[in-house]
Amino acid sequence: MKAPALSFSKAPVKFRMPTSANLVPIRLDIEIDGQRFKDAFTWNPSDPDSEVVVFSKRTVKDLKLPPAFITQIASSIQTQLAEFRSYEGQDMYSGEKIVPIKLDLRVNHTLIKDQFLWDMNNFESDPEEFARTFCKDLGIEDPEVGPAIAFAIREQLYEIATQSVASARESRISKKGRRGTEHATSSKSSGSALDLVKLFGYRSSVVRKRKDWDVYEPIVDHLSNEEVDALEAREVRTIR
C-alpha cells in the first residue's frame, strides 16, 4: 500500500511542542550551602500549578535534601513553565522544516554521540519511542539512557520551536524581501534540508542522509570507572 503523500501548509500554526505529547523540558541545577541538585525531566503545561509544589516537596523528602530546596525547585520549574506558556497562542511556522538533532551526552557509564534529521512538521512524532528503539537497537541496558536521549531531543525541538515563533513574528512585521525565507530560523541547530521531504514516510520523523551514514553512525562507548571519575573531575573544574 502506498503511503499517503505528505502535505505541507505555509500557514502558521499555534505554538506547541512539535511532538505527539506537548511536554515541556525542565532542567534543574540548584546549589544551596555547597549542596547541589541537578535533574532533567518533562512537565505537562496543562497540569495545575499546585502540582509543582507537591513535586518539589516530594523530591526534597525522597532525596533527603535540606528544606530550603523546596522553594528553589518550585521557583525554577514555575519560571520555565511560565516561559513556555508565554509562547502559547502565538504563531509558529510548520511547513517544510527538517532540522538536524545532535546527541552528545554521558549517562552514568554510557557515552553517546549521534546526529540525524527530524521532521518538525510531524506533530505525531515521539522522542520517547525513538529513544527506546535507539537503546534496543544498540543494546543499551542502562534504563536511564533512554529518558536522557528523549530529553535531549525535546530540548532541541523546544529551542527550534520558540525561534519559529520569532521568525513568524518578524515575517508579520515585514514580509517584503522575506519571500522564500519565512520558514528559516536563526538557531544554529535548526538548518533545514527541504529536499529530504520526499524521503519521509507518512508517520516518519527521523532520517539519516545516505551519504552521511558512515560519518554520522551512532557512537556508543561504555566507560570504565576511572574514565567516569576523570570526566566528572573535569566537569567540576569547569564549573568552578
C-alpha positions as CSV (number, residue, x, y, z in Angstrom):
1,M,0.0,0.0,0.0
2,K,1.4,3.4,-1.0
3,A,1.9,5.8,1.9
4,P,-0.1,9.0,1.7
5,A,1.9,11.9,0.4
6,L,2.9,14.5,2.9
7,S,1.1,17.7,2.7
8,F,2.6,21.0,4.0
9,S,0.8,24.2,4.7
10,K,2.6,27.5,4.6
11,A,0.1,28.9,7.1
12,P,1.5,29.3,10.6
13,V,0.2,27.0,13.4
14,K,-0.2,27.9,17.1
15,F,2.8,27.2,19.3
16,R,3.2,23.8,20.9
17,M,5.9,21.2,21.0
18,P,6.2,19.5,17.6
19,T,5.6,16.1,19.1
20,S,2.6,14.0,19.9
21,A,2.8,14.8,23.6
22,N,3.0,18.6,24.4
23,L,5.6,18.3,27.2
24,V,8.0,21.0,28.5
25,P,11.6,20.0,29.0
26,I,12.6,21.2,32.5
27,R,16.2,21.4,33.7
28,L,17.2,22.0,37.3
29,D,20.7,22.9,38.6
30,I,20.4,24.3,42.1
31,E,23.1,24.7,44.7
32,I,22.5,25.7,48.3
33,D,25.2,25.9,51.0
34,G,27.6,23.7,49.0
35,Q,25.0,21.0,48.2
36,R,24.0,20.7,44.6
37,F,20.9,19.2,43.0
38,K,20.6,18.5,39.2
39,D,17.8,16.9,37.3
40,A,16.1,16.9,33.9
41,F,12.5,15.8,33.2
42,T,9.4,16.8,31.2
43,W,6.3,18.5,32.5
44,N,2.7,18.8,31.2
45,P,2.0,22.5,31.0
46,S,-1.7,21.7,31.5
47,D,-1.2,20.4,35.0
48,P,-2.3,22.7,37.8
49,D,0.5,24.8,39.3
50,S,-0.2,23.3,42.7
51,E,1.4,20.1,41.4
52,V,4.8,22.0,41.2
53,V,4.9,22.5,45.0
54,V,3.8,18.9,45.7
55,F,6.5,17.6,43.3
56,S,9.2,19.9,45.0
57,K,8.3,18.7,48.5
58,R,8.3,15.0,47.4
59,T,11.6,15.4,45.7
60,V,13.2,17.0,48.7
61,K,11.8,14.4,51.0
62,D,12.8,11.4,48.8
63,L,16.4,12.7,48.3
64,K,16.7,14.0,51.9
65,L,17.7,17.5,50.7
66,P,17.6,20.5,53.0
67,P,14.1,22.1,53.2
68,A,15.5,25.3,51.5
69,F,15.5,23.3,48.2
70,I,11.7,23.2,48.1
71,T,11.3,26.9,47.3
72,Q,14.2,26.9,44.8
73,I,13.0,23.8,42.9
74,A,9.4,25.1,42.7
75,S,10.6,28.5,41.6
76,S,12.8,27.1,38.9
77,I,10.0,24.9,37.5
78,Q,7.4,27.7,37.6
79,T,9.8,30.1,35.8
80,Q,10.4,27.6,33.0
81,L,6.7,26.8,32.7
82,A,5.9,30.5,32.5
83,E,8.4,30.9,29.7
84,F,6.8,28.1,27.8
85,R,3.3,29.4,28.3
86,S,4.3,32.9,27.1
87,Y,4.6,31.4,23.6
88,E,1.2,29.7,23.7
89,G,-1.3,31.2,21.3
90,Q,1.4,32.7,19.2
91,D,2.0,31.7,15.6
92,M,4.9,29.5,14.6
93,Y,5.5,28.1,11.1
94,S,5.3,24.4,10.3
95,G,5.6,23.6,6.7
96,E,8.6,22.0,5.1
97,K,11.0,22.1,8.0
98,I,13.6,19.3,8.6
99,V,16.2,20.0,11.2
100,P,19.4,18.3,12.5
101,I,19.3,16.9,16.0
102,K,22.6,16.2,17.7
103,L,23.2,13.9,20.7
104,D,26.4,14.3,22.7
105,L,25.8,13.1,26.2
106,R,27.0,10.9,29.0
107,V,24.7,8.9,31.2
108,N,26.5,7.1,34.0
109,H,29.0,4.9,32.2
110,T,27.5,5.3,28.7
111,L,28.7,7.9,26.2
112,I,26.5,8.6,23.2
113,K,27.1,10.7,20.1
114,D,24.8,10.8,17.1
115,Q,23.3,13.1,14.5
116,F,20.1,12.7,12.5
117,L,17.3,14.8,10.9
118,W,13.9,15.4,12.4
119,D,10.7,16.4,10.7
120,M,9.3,19.4,12.7
121,N,6.1,19.2,10.7
122,N,5.1,15.8,12.2
123,F,3.1,16.5,15.3
124,E,2.7,12.8,15.9
125,S,6.4,12.2,16.5
126,D,7.5,10.6,19.7
127,P,11.0,11.2,21.1
128,E,10.5,8.7,23.9
129,E,9.6,5.9,21.4
130,F,12.6,6.9,19.3
131,A,14.9,6.7,22.4
132,R,13.5,3.2,23.4
133,T,14.2,1.9,19.9
134,F,17.6,3.5,19.8
135,C,18.6,1.8,23.1
136,K,17.1,-1.5,22.0
137,D,18.9,-1.5,18.6
138,L,22.3,-0.6,20.1
139,G,22.0,-3.0,23.1
140,I,22.0,-0.2,25.7
141,E,20.7,-1.7,29.0
142,D,21.1,1.3,31.4
143,P,17.4,2.4,32.0
144,E,18.5,6.0,32.5
145,V,19.9,6.4,28.9
146,G,16.5,6.3,27.1
147,P,14.9,9.2,29.1
148,A,18.1,11.2,28.7
149,I,18.1,10.8,24.9
150,A,14.4,11.7,24.7
151,F,15.0,14.8,26.9
152,A,17.9,15.9,24.7
153,I,15.7,15.7,21.6
154,R,12.9,17.6,23.2
155,E,15.2,20.3,24.5
156,Q,16.5,21.0,21.0
157,L,13.0,20.8,19.4
158,Y,11.8,23.3,22.0
159,E,14.6,25.7,21.1
160,I,13.8,25.5,17.4
161,A,10.0,25.9,18.1
162,T,10.5,29.0,20.1
163,Q,12.7,30.5,17.4
164,S,10.0,29.7,14.9
165,V,7.7,32.0,16.9
166,A,10.3,34.8,16.5
167,S,10.5,34.0,12.8
168,A,6.8,34.2,12.4
169,R,6.7,37.5,14.3
170,E,9.4,39.0,12.1
171,S,7.5,37.9,9.0
172,R,4.4,39.6,10.1
173,I,6.2,42.9,10.8
174,S,7.9,43.0,7.4
175,K,7.2,40.5,4.7
176,K,8.9,42.5,2.0
177,G,12.1,40.8,0.9
178,R,11.4,37.7,3.1
179,R,9.7,35.6,0.5
180,G,11.5,32.2,0.5
181,T,12.9,32.7,3.9
182,E,9.8,32.7,6.0
183,H,10.5,29.2,7.3
184,A,14.1,29.9,8.3
185,T,15.2,30.1,11.9
186,S,18.3,31.6,13.4
187,S,19.1,28.6,15.5
188,K,22.5,27.1,15.0
189,S,20.9,23.7,15.4
190,S,18.0,24.2,13.0
191,G,19.4,24.2,9.5
192,S,17.0,22.7,7.1
193,A,17.3,20.2,4.2
194,L,14.0,20.6,2.4
195,D,15.0,18.3,-0.4
196,L,14.8,15.4,2.0
197,V,11.0,15.7,2.5
198,K,10.4,13.0,-0.1
199,L,12.4,10.5,2.0
200,F,9.8,10.6,4.8
201,G,7.0,8.1,5.1
202,Y,3.6,9.2,6.4
203,R,4.4,8.9,10.1
204,S,8.2,9.0,10.0
205,S,10.1,11.7,11.8
206,V,13.8,10.7,11.6
207,V,16.1,10.2,8.6
208,R,19.8,9.9,8.0
209,K,21.2,11.1,4.7
210,R,22.7,8.2,2.9
211,K,25.9,10.0,2.1
212,D,26.4,10.6,5.9
213,W,25.7,7.1,7.1
214,D,29.4,6.4,7.8
215,V,30.1,9.9,9.1
216,Y,27.1,10.0,11.5
217,E,26.8,6.4,12.5
218,P,25.7,6.3,16.2
219,I,28.7,6.1,18.6
220,V,28.1,4.4,21.9
221,D,31.1,3.9,24.3
222,H,31.0,2.2,27.7
223,L,33.3,4.0,30.1
224,S,35.3,2.5,32.9
225,N,35.1,3.7,36.5
226,E,38.4,5.5,36.0
227,E,37.2,7.3,32.8
228,V,34.0,8.4,34.5
229,D,35.9,9.7,37.5
230,A,38.2,11.7,35.2
231,L,35.2,13.2,33.3
232,E,33.4,14.1,36.5
233,A,36.5,15.8,37.9
234,R,36.9,17.8,34.7
235,E,33.2,18.9,34.9
236,V,33.8,20.1,38.4
237,R,36.8,22.1,37.4
238,T,34.8,23.6,34.5
239,I,32.0,24.7,36.9
240,R,34.5,26.3,39.2
